[in-house]
Amino acid sequence: MCGIVGVVSNKDVSHKLYEGLKNLEYRGYDSVGMCFLHNKSFLQKKGVGKLAEVQKKVNFLRFKGNIGIAHCRWSTHGGVTEANAHPHSDCSNRISVVHNGIIENYSKLKDELVKKGHEFTSQTDTEVIAHLIEDNLKGYSIEKAIQLALKKLEGSYALGILHADSPSKLFAARNESPLILGVGNNENFIASDVPSILGYTNKVVYLDDKEIAVLMKGSFKVFDLDGRQLRKKINVINWSREAAEKGGFKHFMLKEIYEQPRAIADTLNGRAANNHVVFDKEFGLSENYLRKIKKILILACGTSWHAALVGEFMIEELARIPTEVQYASEFRYRHALLDKDTLVIAISQSGETADTIAALREAKKQGVKTLSICNVMGSSITRISDGVIYTRAGPEIGVASTKAFTTQLSVLYLLTILLSKLRKTLNEGQVKSMIECIRKIPMQLPAVLHEDDEILRCAELYHKRTNSLYLGRGVNFPIALEGALKLKEVSYIHAEGYPAAEMKHGPIALIDKNMPVVFIAPHDIYTYSKILGNIEEVKSRGGIVIAIATEGDKEIPKKADHTIFIPKTLYTLSSILAAIPLQLLAYHIADKLGRDVDRPRNLAKSVVVE
């Protein structure tokens, strides 16, 4: 995963580029670089390592120029070397390019360019773009040269381009990789995401696939690949700059865990009252259509896939609609049987997850209706879906998703209520009760956060253990999966989630005095007695039991080594409350181990390449 920022201004841009890269660090990267255009010449510096490390070597801030591009690279083609770091240039050093994405036909294009006499200095797929533009400049303007180059590319790209002979223009283009334009006062920006430029402007334009932008300090234009000018809407972002900063917390992840009462309240605001669920105008699906659907297919990856599993349980249990969850990364390679009565739901925090976008497009080819659940307005998934429900979590900077997950669960719960009401699988009293319970969740969450002392104690005792199990049943089995994933992501400790009953089918062999086992065990009429039996099985083999239990529970504290309490709520809503102690446990263990909590190794916030 890579990050891009670019600025054209009436002032020096070095500080804005540097701050933009700092705000992109959460995406994960192994090298950085910048290029400034000054007096029709490039000043280009790059290096391997974190931004602060490279800054000490090259001092980006000493360079002057009113236009520039910057990049943090996550290697895909070619090793982690200074030569492979972006920006990349052509033979004449008159074109400079930064790129996020993968050019799938780069090898073929490179062979063609080498035969024409072009000399390459890196192993990257990106460098072919600079040489393609250079090749086209022999007979065309820079704008036309870029158009012709892009028409030859196969794959994904978000591009920032400088041309030494066009000193007042910053060029940008996108296809299947995120890129926005920022509209400022006598300056304009390009960026991979909103937080990277939020300190300078809250006005953004979302580029669509196969669009090119030409930015000058006081204006911008957007074209398609055939040169036709397009009209684009300027959107105002209502996030504050502070919302994208740590606000006194040690890490973004911890801040975002503690933001969940507000995030869920915002997600519910105006959507759930009395016995009605009403989504925003972007929802796009009629009540008549929702009454007729016979099947739901949910597509997602990672944490969003775990949210989808909870959604599957709720929709089938309450709305009585057959529901299937598939990994988005596998869906496009199957011959799925979809028809007009199937609703396909895609879930993605960023809306830029490449596998989910590809799966959604594959579903649309079969003519089905699509709905996306997403946190980022104007993102790719939201633009290709028939309808959208935004989660309103605000910017999530930490790579490990927290508030995005619980707001996804909240949206799925509301959607379940709406479907249940329309299809008359629940009566008015049940619907009203469900709405009352979800509206209480933001007020109940502080009680969960107050359990942090016991969670921290667990982290202090067990942060050096190298394996753990997470077990749950019913709606909380996916929460066991999510808890294990969080621990793996941020602490690098091996953990696995299972349905609690499956422990006897293999994992029980792992249990000994060194094995912490986390049980998600709220009190319910379905699985509680079975979970108690599972806890006994672990204790009889010397295992360490950490249990998430309902407040007032008298039995589990007798059996568990540690009990973390969550407030009483409906069984289907217990998953939201139970997720938060597991997020805190993962966070504290990772922090105790000295991990880079917000930027775990090998991970990126949005997986924008397949």
NUTIDREN-416580 format. One line per 3 residues: number of its first residue (from 1); their letters; for each residue x, y negated, z of C-alpha. Coordinates in pm, 1 decimal. Layout:
BEGIN
NUM	a	X Y Z ~ ...
***
This chain:
BEGIN
1	mcg	0.0 0.0 0.0 ~ 128.6 -343.2 -89.8 ~ 29.7 -700.0 -14.8
4	ivg	36.4 -1008.2 -235.1 ~ 17.4 -1379.4 -167.6 ~ 75.5 -1670.0 -403.6
7	vvs	41.2 -2048.8 -381.7 ~ 38.3 -2341.2 -624.1 ~ 35.2 -2676.0 -443.8
10	nkd	135.2 -3039.9 -446.3 ~ 366.9 -2956.8 -153.4 ~ 642.2 -2710.1 -75.6
13	vsh	494.7 -2359.5 -46.1 ~ 767.5 -2163.5 134.6 ~ 599.6 -2176.6 478.7
16	kly	260.4 -2078.7 335.9 ~ 410.0 -1778.9 155.9 ~ 595.9 -1672.4 469.1
19	egl	285.2 -1699.7 688.4 ~ 83.6 -1519.6 423.9 ~ 323.7 -1225.5 434.4
22	knl	315.7 -1223.2 815.1 ~ -60.7 -1188.2 796.4 ~ -24.4 -897.9 552.7
25	eyr	219.3 -699.6 768.7 ~ -60.4 -482.9 909.1 ~ -97.9 -321.5 566.2
28	gyd	227.4 -128.8 607.3 ~ 539.0 -197.6 400.7 ~ 906.8 -116.9 358.6
31	svg	1045.2 -424.4 177.8 ~ 958.1 -788.0 106.9 ~ 1039.2 -1053.8 -148.0
34	mcf	953.4 -1401.5 -273.3 ~ 997.1 -1598.7 -592.1 ~ 978.0 -1978.0 -616.5
37	lhn	954.8 -2175.7 -938.8 ~ 1155.3 -2497.3 -925.9 ~ 1266.6 -2714.0 -1220.4
40	ksf	1164.1 -2437.7 -1462.6 ~ 1396.0 -2187.8 -1290.3 ~ 1329.0 -1902.2 -1050.4
43	lqk	1465.8 -1882.2 -698.2 ~ 1411.0 -1518.5 -608.3 ~ 1508.7 -1329.3 -291.9
46	kgv	1407.8 -990.1 -155.2 ~ 1527.9 -719.5 78.5 ~ 1453.0 -392.4 256.2
49	gkl	1301.8 -397.5 603.9 ~ 1048.3 -593.9 802.8 ~ 982.2 -956.8 716.2
52	aev	1166.3 -1093.0 1021.1 ~ 1470.6 -877.7 941.1 ~ 1488.1 -988.1 577.8
55	qkk	1425.8 -1349.5 680.7 ~ 1742.8 -1341.7 893.8 ~ 1943.5 -1233.9 590.0
58	vnf	1802.2 -1458.2 316.0 ~ 1610.9 -1738.7 496.8 ~ 1310.3 -1768.8 267.2
61	lrf	1217.0 -2099.6 429.3 ~ 1519.5 -2283.2 289.6 ~ 1389.7 -2249.2 -66.0
64	kgn	1187.4 -2531.7 -214.8 ~ 915.8 -2522.8 -475.6 ~ 551.7 -2613.1 -527.0
67	igi	460.8 -2275.7 -669.4 ~ 556.7 -1924.7 -561.5 ~ 460.5 -1561.1 -515.4
70	ahc	543.3 -1317.0 -235.2 ~ 505.4 -944.4 -177.8 ~ 536.5 -673.1 83.3
73	rws	594.4 -332.7 -76.4 ~ 492.4 19.3 19.3 ~ 699.1 239.5 -211.3
76	thg	518.8 461.5 -462.6 ~ 747.3 457.6 -768.2 ~ 1115.3 451.4 -681.0
79	gvt	1291.8 459.1 -347.1 ~ 1312.3 199.5 -75.2 ~ 1583.7 -23.8 -220.0
82	ean	1636.2 -393.9 -277.1 ~ 1626.7 -335.9 -653.7 ~ 1281.8 -179.0 -624.9
85	ahp	1143.6 -453.9 -400.9 ~ 917.8 -711.6 -566.4 ~ 909.5 -955.6 -741.4
88	hsd	1026.8 -804.2 -1070.9 ~ 1147.4 -994.1 -1375.9 ~ 1190.3 -948.3 -1749.9
91	csn	1519.6 -944.5 -1941.9 ~ 1534.2 -1321.2 -1977.8 ~ 1431.6 -1390.9 -1618.0
94	ris	1145.0 -1610.6 -1739.7 ~ 864.9 -1387.3 -1605.0 ~ 823.4 -1289.4 -1238.5
97	vvh	562.9 -1036.8 -1123.0 ~ 430.8 -899.2 -793.5 ~ 199.7 -599.2 -807.4
100	ngi	-27.2 -392.9 -585.5 ~ -146.4 -66.1 -740.2 ~ -15.6 206.5 -969.2
103	ien	39.4 190.1 -1344.6 ~ -32.4 545.9 -1452.6 ~ 112.1 518.1 -1805.3
106	ysk	423.2 326.1 -1705.6 ~ 661.6 599.2 -1820.5 ~ 527.8 590.5 -2176.6
109	lkd	531.3 210.3 -2182.1 ~ 884.9 199.5 -2044.0 ~ 1010.3 436.4 -2315.9
112	elv	854.8 213.6 -2583.0 ~ 1009.3 -99.7 -2433.9 ~ 1353.3 58.4 -2397.4
115	kkg	1345.1 147.8 -2767.1 ~ 1281.4 -220.2 -2839.5 ~ 1593.3 -315.6 -2645.3
118	hef	1450.5 -403.8 -2304.7 ~ 1678.4 -331.3 -2008.4 ~ 1528.9 -221.7 -1677.2
121	tsq	1686.6 -283.1 -1337.1 ~ 1448.7 -87.3 -1110.8 ~ 1269.9 247.0 -1085.8
124	tdt	928.9 89.6 -1036.4 ~ 617.9 105.7 -1250.8 ~ 573.1 -268.9 -1193.4
127	evi	871.1 -379.6 -1398.0 ~ 706.9 -266.2 -1722.9 ~ 447.9 -542.1 -1675.5
130	ahl	710.5 -817.0 -1681.4 ~ 871.3 -669.4 -1992.8 ~ 537.2 -622.3 -2168.5
133	ied	454.4 -989.3 -2114.8 ~ 800.2 -1088.2 -2236.6 ~ 754.6 -875.1 -2547.0
136	nlk	424.6 -1044.6 -2630.8 ~ 562.3 -1395.7 -2578.4 ~ 743.3 -1370.6 -2911.6
139	gys	426.5 -1461.6 -3096.2 ~ 171.2 -1577.0 -2840.3 ~ 102.4 -1818.0 -2555.9
142	iek	162.0 -1699.1 -2200.1 ~ -212.5 -1655.7 -2146.6 ~ -247.8 -1438.7 -2455.1
145	aiq	72.2 -1249.4 -2374.5 ~ -70.3 -1153.4 -2034.3 ~ -403.0 -1046.4 -2187.7
148	lal	-229.2 -820.5 -2440.6 ~ -3.9 -670.6 -2172.8 ~ -295.7 -590.3 -1944.1
151	kkl	-487.9 -419.7 -2224.0 ~ -205.3 -164.8 -2247.0 ~ -204.0 -81.2 -1876.0
154	egs	-375.9 228.7 -1740.8 ~ -429.0 242.9 -1367.6 ~ -479.9 -9.3 -1089.6
157	yal	-327.0 -350.4 -1042.0 ~ -352.0 -672.8 -849.2 ~ -97.9 -912.0 -998.1
160	gil	62.5 -1244.5 -927.3 ~ 262.0 -1378.4 -1222.9 ~ 489.9 -1678.5 -1274.0
163	had	620.6 -1805.4 -1607.0 ~ 927.0 -2029.6 -1588.3 ~ 808.3 -2235.0 -1886.0
166	sps	464.7 -2293.3 -1727.2 ~ 575.5 -2463.6 -1403.6 ~ 229.6 -2581.0 -1298.2
169	klf	45.7 -2249.6 -1336.9 ~ 4.0 -1941.0 -1120.7 ~ -146.4 -1640.5 -1300.7
172	aar	-336.6 -1355.9 -1138.2 ~ -522.6 -1043.5 -1252.3 ~ -691.0 -741.6 -1096.1
175	nes	-820.9 -398.4 -1180.9 ~ -921.0 -151.0 -907.8 ~ -696.1 -319.6 -648.2
178	pli	-810.4 -601.7 -417.1 ~ -726.6 -961.7 -503.3 ~ -898.0 -1286.6 -411.4
181	lgv	-849.7 -1651.5 -503.2 ~ -837.7 -1912.9 -227.3 ~ -958.8 -2262.1 -313.6
184	gnn	-785.6 -2533.1 -113.3 ~ -730.3 -2910.3 -117.5 ~ -480.9 -2985.4 -393.7
187	enf	-361.8 -2626.9 -367.0 ~ -490.2 -2285.0 -464.5 ~ -399.0 -1934.7 -351.6
190	ias	-406.2 -1570.6 -448.5 ~ -403.5 -1299.9 -181.5 ~ -474.0 -933.8 -117.1
193	dvp	-719.5 -1023.2 158.3 ~ -886.3 -1311.8 336.5 ~ -689.3 -1319.3 667.5
196	sil	-361.9 -1384.5 485.6 ~ -480.1 -1730.7 373.0 ~ -752.4 -1807.6 627.0
199	gyt	-532.0 -2063.8 799.0 ~ -536.6 -2276.7 483.6 ~ -882.0 -2231.5 332.2
202	nkv	-1209.2 -2050.5 394.8 ~ -1326.4 -2084.4 35.0 ~ -1263.0 -1777.2 -177.2
205	vyl	-1344.5 -1638.6 -520.5 ~ -1366.8 -1263.2 -567.9 ~ -1205.8 -1141.1 -886.0
208	ddk	-1371.1 -846.9 -1058.5 ~ -1196.1 -570.5 -1248.0 ~ -1017.0 -671.9 -1568.0
211	eia	-1029.1 -1042.5 -1494.6 ~ -744.6 -1293.2 -1523.8 ~ -715.6 -1618.7 -1330.6
214	vlm	-509.6 -1925.6 -1409.2 ~ -455.0 -2144.7 -1103.3 ~ -319.5 -2498.8 -1086.5
217	kgs	-296.7 -2714.5 -776.4 ~ -633.6 -2882.4 -838.2 ~ -827.8 -2631.7 -1045.4
220	fkv	-866.0 -2271.8 -1151.7 ~ -1017.4 -2079.5 -1442.0 ~ -1108.4 -1712.4 -1476.8
223	fdl	-1115.0 -1516.3 -1802.7 ~ -1184.9 -1164.3 -1921.4 ~ -924.6 -966.0 -2114.6
226	dgr	-1055.5 -1107.2 -2441.9 ~ -1000.6 -1464.0 -2327.5 ~ -1364.5 -1553.9 -2263.6
229	qlr	-1398.0 -1795.9 -1972.0 ~ -1617.5 -1676.0 -1684.6 ~ -1816.4 -1865.2 -1424.7
232	kki	-1724.6 -1758.8 -1072.6 ~ -1892.4 -1837.7 -742.2 ~ -1694.2 -1994.9 -458.8
235	nvi	-1779.0 -1814.0 -133.9 ~ -1738.3 -1963.8 212.8 ~ -1594.5 -1726.4 474.0
238	nws	-1740.6 -1772.5 822.2 ~ -1452.6 -1605.7 1008.5 ~ -1246.1 -1842.5 1217.9
241	rea	-868.7 -1835.5 1201.3 ~ -864.8 -1732.4 1564.9 ~ -1078.3 -1429.6 1476.5
244	aek	-786.4 -1298.8 1274.4 ~ -531.0 -1363.7 1550.9 ~ -460.7 -1172.8 1871.7
247	ggf	-628.6 -1411.6 2114.5 ~ -403.3 -1325.8 2409.1 ~ -416.2 -946.7 2367.9
250	khf	-92.7 -753.3 2329.8 ~ -208.0 -592.1 2006.4 ~ -481.4 -642.0 1749.2
253	mlk	-605.5 -290.2 1818.0 ~ -672.6 -369.7 2184.3 ~ -836.4 -701.1 2094.6
256	eiy	-1061.9 -527.6 1843.5 ~ -1160.7 -257.1 2093.7 ~ -1270.6 -531.0 2333.4
259	eqp	-1454.3 -716.6 2055.3 ~ -1699.8 -431.3 2007.0 ~ -1982.8 -570.5 2223.8
262	rai	-1982.6 -883.9 2008.7 ~ -1931.2 -695.1 1681.2 ~ -2224.4 -460.9 1743.5
265	adt	-2444.7 -748.8 1860.8 ~ -2365.2 -935.3 1537.6 ~ -2439.3 -622.8 1335.7
268	lng	-2780.6 -590.2 1501.9 ~ -2867.4 -959.6 1496.5 ~ -3185.4 -1026.2 1299.3
271	raa	-3212.1 -666.2 1187.8 ~ -3381.0 -490.5 1479.8 ~ -3669.8 -632.2 1680.9
274	nnh	-3988.6 -488.3 1828.5 ~ -4059.4 -191.5 1602.0 ~ -3908.2 -322.7 1279.3
277	vvf	-3573.2 -280.2 1104.1 ~ -3507.1 -536.5 832.5 ~ -3179.5 -552.5 640.5
280	dke	-3041.1 -852.8 455.2 ~ -3133.1 -936.5 97.3 ~ -2825.4 -746.9 -28.2
283	fgl	-2988.6 -419.8 83.7 ~ -3143.0 -392.5 -260.2 ~ -3350.0 -72.5 -214.3
286	sen	-3728.3 -83.1 -211.2 ~ -3940.9 80.8 56.8 ~ -4121.7 273.1 -216.0
289	ylr	-3791.8 423.8 -333.7 ~ -3683.0 511.8 21.6 ~ -4006.7 701.4 82.3
292	kik	-3942.2 922.3 -220.4 ~ -3577.0 1022.6 -178.8 ~ -3528.9 1395.6 -126.5
295	kil	-3157.4 1407.3 -49.2 ~ -2881.0 1181.4 77.6 ~ -2512.8 1224.5 -7.3
298	ila	-2260.4 1024.8 197.2 ~ -1908.9 963.2 61.7 ~ -1624.3 838.8 279.0
301	cgt	-1263.1 890.3 388.8 ~ -1087.1 901.0 725.8 ~ -1265.5 727.0 1011.7
304	swh	-1554.8 634.8 781.6 ~ -1598.4 1006.5 709.4 ~ -1642.8 1067.9 1080.8
307	aal	-1906.8 793.8 1090.7 ~ -2075.1 966.4 796.8 ~ -2092.4 1293.6 993.5
310	vge	-2270.8 1114.6 1277.4 ~ -2503.2 961.7 1018.4 ~ -2575.4 1305.5 873.6
313	fmi	-2679.5 1433.3 1215.7 ~ -2904.3 1133.3 1285.9 ~ -3073.2 1123.0 945.0
316	eel	-3148.6 1494.5 938.0 ~ -3255.1 1507.0 1303.2 ~ -3486.4 1204.5 1295.2
319	ari	-3573.5 1114.5 935.0 ~ -3582.1 1481.1 824.9 ~ -3397.2 1414.4 497.6
322	pte	-3141.0 1676.1 386.0 ~ -2806.2 1499.6 409.0 ~ -2460.5 1603.2 295.8
325	vqy	-2124.2 1443.0 370.8 ~ -1831.5 1481.2 133.4 ~ -1476.8 1356.3 130.4
328	ase	-1471.7 1087.4 -136.9 ~ -1130.2 1210.2 -245.9 ~ -1274.4 1551.1 -338.8
331	fry	-1611.8 1449.8 -479.1 ~ -1495.1 1338.0 -822.7 ~ -1328.4 1675.0 -880.4
334	rha	-1649.8 1866.4 -818.3 ~ -1951.3 1911.4 -1040.9 ~ -2199.8 1770.7 -793.4
337	lld	-2568.1 1827.0 -860.7 ~ -2736.2 1488.7 -823.7 ~ -3071.2 1368.1 -951.4
340	kdt	-3286.7 1056.8 -941.2 ~ -3422.5 1151.0 -597.7 ~ -3073.2 1151.1 -440.5
343	lvi	-2941.7 842.8 -261.3 ~ -2562.0 817.0 -250.5 ~ -2417.1 617.4 39.1
346	ais	-2052.5 506.1 36.3 ~ -1889.6 397.1 363.6 ~ -1568.4 192.2 370.8
349	qsg	-1440.1 -72.2 611.3 ~ -1246.7 -261.2 345.0 ~ -1459.0 -181.2 41.5
352	eta	-1134.4 -123.2 -146.5 ~ -1068.6 244.4 -68.2 ~ -962.8 384.4 -405.5
355	dti	-1099.7 735.9 -354.7 ~ -1436.6 605.8 -238.4 ~ -1460.6 364.2 -531.7
358	aal	-1381.6 644.6 -776.8 ~ -1637.3 875.8 -614.3 ~ -1904.3 605.5 -619.4
361	rea	-1844.6 539.6 -987.0 ~ -1869.9 910.8 -1058.0 ~ -2204.9 920.2 -877.7
364	kkq	-2331.6 620.6 -1072.1 ~ -2252.7 799.1 -1397.1 ~ -2522.5 1047.3 -1298.6
367	gvk	-2776.8 768.6 -1271.4 ~ -2845.5 782.8 -897.7 ~ -2909.6 489.6 -666.7
370	tls	-2613.9 385.0 -452.1 ~ -2584.3 206.3 -119.2 ~ -2262.3 90.6 45.1
373	icn	-2190.8 28.8 413.4 ~ -1898.3 -210.7 428.6 ~ -1733.6 -480.2 638.8
376	vmg	-1591.0 -703.7 364.5 ~ -1815.9 -923.6 155.5 ~ -1741.0 -926.2 -215.1
379	ssi	-1520.8 -616.1 -201.5 ~ -1514.8 -370.5 -490.7 ~ -1751.5 -113.6 -338.7
382	tri	-2012.9 -374.8 -259.5 ~ -2007.1 -508.0 -613.8 ~ -2064.3 -173.0 -782.9
385	sdg	-2336.4 -52.5 -544.4 ~ -2708.0 -103.0 -598.7 ~ -2742.7 -212.6 -237.7
388	viy	-2520.9 -313.4 54.7 ~ -2542.9 -318.3 433.9 ~ -2264.0 -528.6 585.1
391	tra	-2134.6 -425.2 925.9 ~ -2043.6 -778.6 1039.3 ~ -1747.7 -656.0 1245.9
394	gpe	-1533.1 -952.5 1145.6 ~ -1172.1 -912.6 1035.4 ~ -1013.6 -588.0 1152.5
397	igv	-636.9 -627.9 1142.5 ~ -518.5 -318.9 1332.1 ~ -461.9 -29.2 1095.9
400	ast	-646.0 215.3 1323.6 ~ -1014.6 135.5 1281.5 ~ -1211.3 65.9 1600.3
403	kaf	-1489.1 -193.0 1579.5 ~ -1548.7 -110.4 1213.2 ~ -1626.5 247.9 1318.8
406	ttq	-1879.0 162.2 1589.5 ~ -2051.0 -96.4 1369.7 ~ -2077.0 168.5 1097.0
409	lsv	-2246.5 396.7 1350.1 ~ -2480.8 111.5 1443.8 ~ -2578.0 52.1 1081.7
412	lyl	-2637.8 423.7 1024.0 ~ -2860.7 431.6 1332.3 ~ -3064.7 136.7 1202.0
415	lti	-3091.0 298.9 860.1 ~ -3212.4 618.3 1027.4 ~ -3483.7 423.5 1210.4
418	lls	-3595.5 256.7 887.5 ~ -3611.8 588.4 699.7 ~ -3790.7 757.6 989.3
421	klr	-4052.2 485.0 1006.4 ~ -4115.3 476.2 630.3 ~ -4143.8 853.1 611.4
424	ktl	-4354.2 872.4 930.4 ~ -4129.6 1129.3 1099.1 ~ -4137.7 914.0 1413.2
427	neg	-4436.2 733.9 1558.8 ~ -4446.0 364.1 1644.9 ~ -4365.7 426.1 2009.8
430	qvk	-4056.4 630.7 1926.0 ~ -3935.9 368.8 1678.0 ~ -3981.2 92.2 1934.6
433	smi	-3792.1 291.9 2197.6 ~ -3503.1 358.2 1959.5 ~ -3474.5 -10.2 1874.5
436	eci	-3481.6 -107.1 2242.4 ~ -3199.7 139.0 2313.6 ~ -2970.7 21.2 2032.6
439	rki	-3023.3 -339.8 2140.1 ~ -2898.5 -245.7 2489.1 ~ -2570.3 -102.7 2356.6
442	pmq	-2376.6 -435.4 2343.4 ~ -2477.6 -496.1 2706.4 ~ -2372.6 -143.9 2808.8
445	lpa	-2030.7 -156.3 2642.9 ~ -1861.7 -372.8 2909.8 ~ -1926.1 -91.7 3159.6
448	vlh	-1734.1 142.5 2929.0 ~ -1449.6 -105.6 2897.0 ~ -1436.0 -127.6 3277.3
451	edd	-1330.2 239.0 3278.5 ~ -996.4 126.5 3136.9 ~ -811.6 177.0 3467.0
454	eil	-889.5 550.3 3469.9 ~ -806.6 573.9 3100.5 ~ -473.1 401.0 3159.5
457	rca	-401.7 646.5 3443.2 ~ -457.9 936.6 3201.1 ~ -221.8 772.8 2954.1
460	ely	46.7 734.5 3220.2 ~ 17.2 1100.6 3318.3 ~ -3.8 1260.2 2977.0
463	hkr	162.6 1034.2 2719.1 ~ 457.9 1271.5 2688.7 ~ 245.2 1576.5 2606.9
466	tns	292.1 1686.3 2246.6 ~ -46.4 1847.6 2171.5 ~ -408.7 1800.2 2269.9
469	lyl	-757.7 1919.7 2184.4 ~ -1074.8 1712.2 2150.8 ~ -1402.7 1899.3 2182.6
472	grg	-1763.8 1792.7 2137.0 ~ -2097.6 1931.8 2026.0 ~ -2383.8 1806.9 1812.4
475	vnf	-2371.2 1436.1 1738.3 ~ -2049.1 1410.9 1940.8 ~ -1849.6 1666.8 1745.0
478	pia	-1754.1 1392.4 1492.9 ~ -1648.0 1176.8 1788.9 ~ -1407.5 1454.0 1888.9
481	leg	-1264.8 1441.0 1536.3 ~ -1235.5 1063.6 1556.2 ~ -1070.0 1072.4 1898.9
484	alk	-809.0 1318.3 1774.5 ~ -749.1 1109.4 1462.8 ~ -696.1 793.3 1667.9
487	lke	-435.8 965.4 1883.4 ~ -252.4 1100.1 1578.9 ~ -262.3 766.1 1398.5
490	vsy	-113.7 544.1 1665.5 ~ 85.7 772.9 1897.1 ~ 211.0 1038.4 1648.3
493	iha	102.8 1310.4 1891.8 ~ -54.0 1617.8 1737.1 ~ -424.0 1645.4 1820.6
496	egy	-715.9 1838.9 1675.9 ~ -1089.4 1797.0 1707.9 ~ -1327.9 2093.5 1709.7
499	paa	-1687.6 2177.5 1787.6 ~ -1660.2 2294.7 2146.5 ~ -1802.5 2638.3 2064.2
502	emk	-1524.8 2692.5 1809.8 ~ -1261.8 2678.3 2083.4 ~ -1312.2 3051.2 2139.2
505	hgp	-1243.4 3121.2 1771.9 ~ -873.5 3041.9 1785.9 ~ -776.3 2716.0 1963.7
508	ial	-824.5 2872.0 2306.9 ~ -494.3 3052.5 2247.0 ~ -317.2 2715.0 2273.7
511	idk	-446.9 2625.0 2617.5 ~ -201.8 2622.9 2907.0 ~ -95.0 2389.2 3187.2
514	nmp	61.6 2149.1 2935.0 ~ -245.8 2109.7 2715.1 ~ -480.9 1813.0 2774.0
517	vvf	-831.7 1888.2 2649.1 ~ -1069.0 1597.4 2601.6 ~ -1440.0 1683.1 2623.5
520	iap	-1711.0 1451.1 2496.3 ~ -1982.0 1568.0 2735.3 ~ -2271.5 1324.0 2785.6
523	hdi	-2575.4 1467.5 2959.7 ~ -2837.8 1588.0 2710.2 ~ -3098.9 1859.9 2678.2
526	yty	-2922.4 2018.5 2381.4 ~ -2562.9 2102.4 2467.0 ~ -2480.5 1997.7 2823.2
529	ski	-2492.8 2344.4 2984.5 ~ -2279.6 2485.6 2703.0 ~ -2019.8 2211.0 2745.0
532	lgn	-1997.2 2291.3 3117.9 ~ -1916.7 2650.4 3024.8 ~ -1649.8 2535.1 2781.0
535	iee	-1488.5 2321.7 3052.1 ~ -1479.7 2624.1 3284.1 ~ -1304.1 2825.3 3012.4
538	vks	-1032.0 2562.3 2978.7 ~ -982.9 2526.7 3354.6 ~ -959.0 2903.5 3403.4
541	rgg	-661.0 2899.9 3165.7 ~ -481.7 2615.2 3340.8 ~ -570.0 2343.8 3091.3
544	ivi	-603.1 1974.3 3180.1 ~ -958.1 1843.9 3132.6 ~ -1039.3 1480.0 3055.6
547	aia	-1417.0 1443.3 3025.4 ~ -1640.3 1168.1 2889.3 ~ -1960.2 1201.5 3097.4
550	teg	-2281.4 1013.9 3161.7 ~ -2280.6 790.1 3468.9 ~ -2439.5 966.1 3764.2
553	dke	-2324.4 1310.6 3649.5 ~ -2240.6 1521.8 3956.9 ~ -2127.8 1844.9 3789.8
556	ipk	-1854.0 1740.7 3549.2 ~ -1639.7 1555.8 3808.7 ~ -1628.6 1881.0 4007.8
559	kad	-1471.9 2062.7 3715.3 ~ -1269.0 1799.9 3526.3 ~ -930.7 1658.7 3625.1
562	hti	-1042.6 1314.9 3508.0 ~ -1390.8 1182.9 3435.9 ~ -1462.2 869.2 3236.3
565	fip	-1822.7 753.6 3260.0 ~ -2046.1 600.4 2996.1 ~ -2395.2 452.9 3058.8
568	ktl	-2712.3 651.2 3000.5 ~ -2863.6 615.9 2654.3 ~ -3034.7 820.2 2386.0
571	ytl	-2846.3 1130.2 2277.8 ~ -2805.6 994.6 1923.8 ~ -2652.7 672.4 2059.0
574	ssi	-2408.1 837.6 2298.9 ~ -2158.7 865.4 2013.2 ~ -2109.5 486.6 2005.8
577	laa	-2039.2 468.1 2378.7 ~ -1819.6 779.6 2379.6 ~ -1596.7 655.1 2097.7
580	ipl	-1459.3 362.3 2293.7 ~ -1282.4 550.7 2579.0 ~ -1111.0 762.7 2313.0
583	qll	-991.8 448.8 2133.6 ~ -852.3 313.1 2459.3 ~ -685.8 644.3 2544.0
586	ayh	-510.2 653.7 2207.7 ~ -407.3 289.9 2241.7 ~ -258.7 322.7 2590.7
589	iad	-70.0 642.2 2506.7 ~ 78.0 481.2 2195.6 ~ 170.4 169.0 2389.3
592	klg	336.2 377.2 2663.8 ~ 541.2 549.5 2395.4 ~ 648.1 217.1 2246.3
595	rdv	477.5 275.4 1911.8 ~ 401.7 -2.3 1665.6 ~ 32.0 18.1 1750.7
598	drp	-102.0 -222.2 1487.9 ~ 120.8 -90.5 1209.3 ~ 167.5 285.0 1254.8
601	rnl	433.1 443.3 1037.7 ~ 330.5 572.0 694.6 ~ -21.0 424.5 724.2
604	aks	-193.2 134.4 554.4 ~ -514.6 -44.0 644.0 ~ -677.0 19.9 307.5
607	vvv	-572.1 309.9 87.5 ~ -606.4 137.2 -248.5 ~ -431.1 402.9 -457.8
610	e	-547.6 761.0 -501.2
***
